[in-house]
Amino acid sequence: MFIALVILKHFDMWDKHAVDFGLKPNTLEKMIYKLLTVIEPVLCVKFVKRVAMTEQRVSRNTFRNCSYELYATDV
């Protein structure tokens, strides 16, 4: 888990991270992808909120020029 956090925080090539942790790049990449596959459902439940289009319209978060585009917000 620590290795995954380091890779997510310090984005760099797989080769560089593999040298840092003493692993082969292919092994490191497979290990991180497997870990992210396992924790992805938990993170989605915790951090991703489903929003209905009616909520977007009520809070006026739609694009000014395309007000009927689904689930797009104006930043």
mmCIF file of the C-alpha atoms, coordinates in Angstrom:
data_MODEL
# 
_entry.id   MODEL 
# 
loop_
_atom_site.group_PDB 
_atom_site.id 
_atom_site.type_symbol 
_atom_site.label_atom_id 
_atom_site.label_alt_id 
_atom_site.label_comp_id 
_atom_site.label_asym_id 
_atom_site.label_entity_id 
_atom_site.label_seq_id 
_atom_site.pdbx_PDB_ins_code 
_atom_site.Cartn_x 
_atom_site.Cartn_y 
_atom_site.Cartn_z 
_atom_site.occupancy 
_atom_site.B_iso_or_equiv 
_atom_site.pdbx_formal_charge 
_atom_site.auth_seq_id 
_atom_site.auth_comp_id 
_atom_site.auth_asym_id 
_atom_site.auth_atom_id 
_atom_site.pdbx_PDB_model_num 
ATOM 1  C CA . MET A 1 1  ? 0.000   0.000  0.000   1.00 0.00 ? 1  MET A CA 1 
ATOM 2  C CA . PHE A 1 2  ? 2.862   2.365  0.820   1.00 0.00 ? 2  PHE A CA 1 
ATOM 3  C CA . ILE A 1 3  ? 4.398   1.828  -2.602  1.00 0.00 ? 3  ILE A CA 1 
ATOM 4  C CA . ALA A 1 4  ? 1.083   2.664  -4.290  1.00 0.00 ? 4  ALA A CA 1 
ATOM 5  C CA . LEU A 1 5  ? 0.778   5.893  -2.308  1.00 0.00 ? 5  LEU A CA 1 
ATOM 6  C CA . VAL A 1 6  ? 4.318   6.900  -3.255  1.00 0.00 ? 6  VAL A CA 1 
ATOM 7  C CA . ILE A 1 7  ? 3.653   6.185  -6.931  1.00 0.00 ? 7  ILE A CA 1 
ATOM 8  C CA . LEU A 1 8  ? 0.384   8.133  -6.903  1.00 0.00 ? 8  LEU A CA 1 
ATOM 9  C CA . LYS A 1 9  ? 1.986   11.102 -5.145  1.00 0.00 ? 9  LYS A CA 1 
ATOM 10 C CA . HIS A 1 10 ? 5.281   11.224 -7.073  1.00 0.00 ? 10 HIS A CA 1 
ATOM 11 C CA . PHE A 1 11 ? 4.220   10.530 -10.633 1.00 0.00 ? 11 PHE A CA 1 
ATOM 12 C CA . ASP A 1 12 ? 7.169   9.244  -12.626 1.00 0.00 ? 12 ASP A CA 1 
ATOM 13 C CA . MET A 1 13 ? 8.128   6.411  -14.987 1.00 0.00 ? 13 MET A CA 1 
ATOM 14 C CA . TRP A 1 14 ? 7.655   2.822  -13.788 1.00 0.00 ? 14 TRP A CA 1 
ATOM 15 C CA . ASP A 1 15 ? 11.390  2.244  -14.278 1.00 0.00 ? 15 ASP A CA 1 
ATOM 16 C CA . LYS A 1 16 ? 12.346  4.980  -11.827 1.00 0.00 ? 16 LYS A CA 1 
ATOM 17 C CA . HIS A 1 17 ? 9.963   3.743  -9.129  1.00 0.00 ? 17 HIS A CA 1 
ATOM 18 C CA . ALA A 1 18 ? 11.054  0.144  -9.706  1.00 0.00 ? 18 ALA A CA 1 
ATOM 19 C CA . VAL A 1 19 ? 14.672  1.108  -9.022  1.00 0.00 ? 19 VAL A CA 1 
ATOM 20 C CA . ASP A 1 20 ? 13.611  2.957  -5.855  1.00 0.00 ? 20 ASP A CA 1 
ATOM 21 C CA . PHE A 1 21 ? 11.865  -0.127 -4.460  1.00 0.00 ? 21 PHE A CA 1 
ATOM 22 C CA . GLY A 1 22 ? 14.243  -2.768 -5.857  1.00 0.00 ? 22 GLY A CA 1 
ATOM 23 C CA . LEU A 1 23 ? 11.679  -4.389 -8.155  1.00 0.00 ? 23 LEU A CA 1 
ATOM 24 C CA . LYS A 1 24 ? 11.416  -5.005 -11.873 1.00 0.00 ? 24 LYS A CA 1 
ATOM 25 C CA . PRO A 1 25 ? 9.190   -2.469 -13.679 1.00 0.00 ? 25 PRO A CA 1 
ATOM 26 C CA . ASN A 1 26 ? 6.750   -5.120 -14.936 1.00 0.00 ? 26 ASN A CA 1 
ATOM 27 C CA . THR A 1 27 ? 6.372   -6.632 -11.467 1.00 0.00 ? 27 THR A CA 1 
ATOM 28 C CA . LEU A 1 28 ? 5.801   -3.235 -9.885  1.00 0.00 ? 28 LEU A CA 1 
ATOM 29 C CA . GLU A 1 29 ? 3.228   -2.230 -12.501 1.00 0.00 ? 29 GLU A CA 1 
ATOM 30 C CA . LYS A 1 30 ? 1.242   -5.469 -12.103 1.00 0.00 ? 30 LYS A CA 1 
ATOM 31 C CA . MET A 1 31 ? 1.345   -5.205 -8.311  1.00 0.00 ? 31 MET A CA 1 
ATOM 32 C CA . ILE A 1 32 ? 0.082   -1.612 -8.298  1.00 0.00 ? 32 ILE A CA 1 
ATOM 33 C CA . TYR A 1 33 ? -2.690  -2.330 -10.826 1.00 0.00 ? 33 TYR A CA 1 
ATOM 34 C CA . LYS A 1 34 ? -3.882  -5.292 -8.752  1.00 0.00 ? 34 LYS A CA 1 
ATOM 35 C CA . LEU A 1 35 ? -3.911  -3.171 -5.595  1.00 0.00 ? 35 LEU A CA 1 
ATOM 36 C CA . LEU A 1 36 ? -5.803  -0.335 -7.295  1.00 0.00 ? 36 LEU A CA 1 
ATOM 37 C CA . THR A 1 37 ? -8.323  -2.839 -8.669  1.00 0.00 ? 37 THR A CA 1 
ATOM 38 C CA . VAL A 1 38 ? -8.972  -4.087 -5.129  1.00 0.00 ? 38 VAL A CA 1 
ATOM 39 C CA . ILE A 1 39 ? -9.315  -0.671 -3.463  1.00 0.00 ? 39 ILE A CA 1 
ATOM 40 C CA . GLU A 1 40 ? -11.160 1.107  -6.315  1.00 0.00 ? 40 GLU A CA 1 
ATOM 41 C CA . PRO A 1 41 ? -14.695 0.078  -5.236  1.00 0.00 ? 41 PRO A CA 1 
ATOM 42 C CA . VAL A 1 42 ? -14.056 1.243  -1.677  1.00 0.00 ? 42 VAL A CA 1 
ATOM 43 C CA . LEU A 1 43 ? -12.649 4.586  -2.820  1.00 0.00 ? 43 LEU A CA 1 
ATOM 44 C CA . CYS A 1 44 ? -15.541 5.138  -5.231  1.00 0.00 ? 44 CYS A CA 1 
ATOM 45 C CA . VAL A 1 45 ? -18.116 4.569  -2.502  1.00 0.00 ? 45 VAL A CA 1 
ATOM 46 C CA . LYS A 1 46 ? -16.246 6.930  -0.170  1.00 0.00 ? 46 LYS A CA 1 
ATOM 47 C CA . PHE A 1 47 ? -15.353 9.770  -2.554  1.00 0.00 ? 47 PHE A CA 1 
ATOM 48 C CA . VAL A 1 48 ? -17.615 9.703  -5.649  1.00 0.00 ? 48 VAL A CA 1 
ATOM 49 C CA . LYS A 1 49 ? -21.083 11.158 -5.301  1.00 0.00 ? 49 LYS A CA 1 
ATOM 50 C CA . ARG A 1 50 ? -23.714 10.436 -7.922  1.00 0.00 ? 50 ARG A CA 1 
ATOM 51 C CA . VAL A 1 51 ? -25.503 13.602 -8.986  1.00 0.00 ? 51 VAL A CA 1 
ATOM 52 C CA . ALA A 1 52 ? -28.790 13.735 -10.864 1.00 0.00 ? 52 ALA A CA 1 
ATOM 53 C CA . MET A 1 53 ? -29.228 16.162 -13.740 1.00 0.00 ? 53 MET A CA 1 
ATOM 54 C CA . THR A 1 54 ? -32.102 17.833 -11.885 1.00 0.00 ? 54 THR A CA 1 
ATOM 55 C CA . GLU A 1 55 ? -29.734 18.641 -9.018  1.00 0.00 ? 55 GLU A CA 1 
ATOM 56 C CA . GLN A 1 56 ? -27.304 20.180 -11.512 1.00 0.00 ? 56 GLN A CA 1 
ATOM 57 C CA . ARG A 1 57 ? -30.018 22.394 -12.952 1.00 0.00 ? 57 ARG A CA 1 
ATOM 58 C CA . VAL A 1 58 ? -31.317 23.466 -9.538  1.00 0.00 ? 58 VAL A CA 1 
ATOM 59 C CA . SER A 1 59 ? -27.843 24.458 -8.359  1.00 0.00 ? 59 SER A CA 1 
ATOM 60 C CA . ARG A 1 60 ? -27.150 26.112 -11.745 1.00 0.00 ? 60 ARG A CA 1 
ATOM 61 C CA . ASN A 1 61 ? -23.981 24.091 -12.421 1.00 0.00 ? 61 ASN A CA 1 
ATOM 62 C CA . THR A 1 62 ? -24.690 23.487 -16.102 1.00 0.00 ? 62 THR A CA 1 
ATOM 63 C CA . PHE A 1 63 ? -22.835 25.074 -19.002 1.00 0.00 ? 63 PHE A CA 1 
ATOM 64 C CA . ARG A 1 64 ? -24.223 28.425 -20.064 1.00 0.00 ? 64 ARG A CA 1 
ATOM 65 C CA . ASN A 1 65 ? -24.105 27.645 -23.779 1.00 0.00 ? 65 ASN A CA 1 
ATOM 66 C CA . CYS A 1 66 ? -25.162 23.944 -23.521 1.00 0.00 ? 66 CYS A CA 1 
ATOM 67 C CA . SER A 1 67 ? -27.509 23.747 -20.553 1.00 0.00 ? 67 SER A CA 1 
ATOM 68 C CA . TYR A 1 68 ? -28.778 20.259 -21.426 1.00 0.00 ? 68 TYR A CA 1 
ATOM 69 C CA . GLU A 1 69 ? -25.409 18.459 -21.562 1.00 0.00 ? 69 GLU A CA 1 
ATOM 70 C CA . LEU A 1 70 ? -25.681 15.610 -19.090 1.00 0.00 ? 70 LEU A CA 1 
ATOM 71 C CA . TYR A 1 71 ? -23.464 15.684 -16.014 1.00 0.00 ? 71 TYR A CA 1 
ATOM 72 C CA . ALA A 1 72 ? -21.074 18.347 -17.249 1.00 0.00 ? 72 ALA A CA 1 
ATOM 73 C CA . THR A 1 73 ? -20.356 21.246 -14.957 1.00 0.00 ? 73 THR A CA 1 
ATOM 74 C CA . ASP A 1 74 ? -18.951 24.674 -15.605 1.00 0.00 ? 74 ASP A CA 1 
ATOM 75 C CA . VAL A 1 75 ? -15.814 25.294 -13.580 1.00 0.00 ? 75 VAL A CA 1 
# 
